[in-house]
Amino acid sequence: MSPNTRARGVIDAMQASKIREVANAGMGVQGVQAFWFGEPDTVTPALLCEAGMASIRAGETFYAQNLGITPLRQALAAYSSRLHRSRVAENMVVTSSGMHAIAIVQQALLDPMDQVVVVTPVWPNLTEGPKILGAQVRTVALTFGAQGWQLDLDKLIDAIDAKTRMLIVNSPNNPTGWTMSRVQQQAILAHCRKLGVWILADDAYERLYFEGEPGVAVAPCFEDIAHEQDRLVSVNTFSKAWQMTGWRLGWISAPLELTDALGKLIEFNTSSAPVFVQRAGAVALTEGEDIVRQFVSRLKASRDFLLPALNALPGVTALAPPGAMYAFFKVDGMTDSLAFCKQLVSQHGLGLAPGAAFGPEGEGYVRWCFAASQDKLSAGLERLSGALAQQSRA
Ligand SMILES: Cc1ncc(COP(=O)(O)O)c(C=O)c1O
């Protein structure tokens, strides 16, 4: 291949997602039980589909404002004020997915050579964006022990210094389910305030939290404790809590001074999210609490079904995660999770995500999305059990 027709060096050197690598080997293969992506096995609830279709029928098929339609921005401000702190529509920015929200916030705030600290293991899409922009990523790893995944707060505080431009935290975390405590958030916010460091909080799983007060599933968030003048940006998505992965709709809660810049970036990236998708999003926020409640209770039941069954398998260690929708379990003696997951697909028809996809600290682990029916989880467990038995005989 001619070197003149290649992408920029940093993009060329970038590894494709290992989750996709496994999925590409198995997507379309008949009979594969797939738990590799972070999405439920059910279609978007009818109430939300209806709202989208009614908008199309009403002829709302045109471009929209860069920052989102006013009713959705107002609904986001009301939702966020109810859950976290007082927000106005001007704080809220509508994006074409949570992924898009992450990308434009990073574009708005990062220069080449800026230093970014990220708590890992984490969804790889959070760490690759800064690299695309020429920024440098430094990771602080959670550790796994008897209490599950834990953060060494001192280690994180030490890693954030005068040279740091941004801290990225995803809590509840994909893939581990680890959720940052309020005390840790307070210490980190105070430290970042002192040094002028931006916090990019990925709150995609804030509603998928199993330890909150009954009926009000929401994890502790930086958004609860921040002030308007803080350098805090929260990114979020309709994909998870309302089961709208394919709709591609997300949002940002940002300081007022940042939103014009985000609007410019939206213009030059996607220009706007579709109006009919935004209408469905507005209904999710104003009428969709039952959807969230039912989904969280279904997820909790799935988690409580899957985790003990995984632990009963020989060589498997898994602890119930406090949030998100993944079992991230250790397999004794397994040192190449990508090869292991490829083998599970090709020989046993089981689709899981390799731990190494989430950073080197994820090696030796496997991620299983449990947003699935118990019948489907049982079928997957049977296949995993068969694979482990075969390996132990080999
Ligand atoms: C941690 C995290 N943040 C953000 C997203 C973004 O989701 P979407 O792009 O579907 O809105 C995901 C999706 O898996 C995720 O796991």
The ligand as a Tripos MOL2 file, in Angstrom:
@<TRIPOS>MOLECULE
LIG
   16    16     1     0     0
SMALL
NO_CHARGES

@<TRIPOS>ATOM
      1 C1        -19.3310    4.3370   29.3990 C.3       1 LIG1
      2 C2        -20.1500    4.6790   28.2140 C.ar      1 LIG1
      3 N1        -20.3150    5.9530   27.8920 N.ar      1 LIG1
      4 C3        -21.0330    6.3200   26.8410 C.ar      1 LIG1
      5 C4        -21.6290    5.3900   26.0330 C.ar      1 LIG1
      6 C5        -22.3400    5.9410   24.8580 C.3       1 LIG1
      7 O1        -23.4540    5.3640   24.3930 O.3       1 LIG1
      8 P1        -24.1380    5.8990   23.0770 P.3       1 LIG1
      9 O2        -23.0770    6.3360   22.1360 O.co2     1 LIG1
     10 O3        -24.9260    4.7410   22.5750 O.co2     1 LIG1
     11 O4        -25.0000    7.0290   23.4760 O.co2     1 LIG1
     12 C6        -21.4710    4.0160   26.3160 C.ar      1 LIG1
     13 C7        -22.0250    2.9690   25.4530 C.2       1 LIG1
     14 O5        -21.7360    1.8020   25.5660 O.2       1 LIG1
     15 C8        -20.7170    3.6570   27.4470 C.ar      1 LIG1
     16 O6        -20.5380    2.3840   27.7980 O.3       1 LIG1
@<TRIPOS>BOND
     1     1     2 1
     2     2     3 ar
     3     2    15 ar
     4     3     4 ar
     5     4     5 ar
     6     5     6 1
     7     5    12 ar
     8     6     7 1
     9     7     8 1
    10     8     9 2
    11     8    10 1
    12     8    11 1
    13    12    13 1
    14    12    15 ar
    15    13    14 2
    16    15    16 1
@<TRIPOS>SUBSTRUCTURE
     1 LIG1         1 GROUP 0 **** ****
